[in-house]
Amino acid sequence: MLEAGSRKRNQPAPPHVIFEALTEPNRDPARPWLLLLDDEQHPRTLEARSPDLVVWSSIWPKRPDAVVRFDLPFDGTYGTDLRWTLLLDEPLPDPSLVGHLRKRLNELINANLRYTFGQ
């Protein structure tokens, strides 16, 4: 698998809280964040090592090979320096599709999830 994209951004919640949100994205119906588009599906958790690693299956039926890895290191104060990494089988799709996949992950994780924690 090849790395097709990766982003690191601080999340205001500690790693164990982020871990729970990623492994149980629908756990709090009052704060939904995994808002999928029509061409997306709920991921399965392929690997989980509390509190610092979560690996998802693809959220895109047209790219079942996609895997999303979340590294959740403590930031040294209170939060989490969350990094998502998108992994795809070779050959990589055209750059516009890769850009779309990266943008969607960034929206879901660094916008939707982040906003549920008040930022």
Secondary structure as GFF3:
##gff-version 3
##sequence-region A 1 119
A	DSSP	beta_strand	2	11	.	.	.	ID=ss1
A	DSSP	alpha_helix	15	23	.	.	.	ID=ss2
A	DSSP	beta_strand	45	49	.	.	.	ID=ss3
A	DSSP	beta_strand	53	56	.	.	.	ID=ss4
A	DSSP	beta_strand	67	71	.	.	.	ID=ss5
A	DSSP	beta_strand	80	88	.	.	.	ID=ss6
A	DSSP	alpha_helix	95	107	.	.	.	ID=ss7
A	DSSP	pi_helix	108	113	.	.	.	ID=ss8
A	DSSP	alpha_helix	114	116	.	.	.	ID=ss9
###
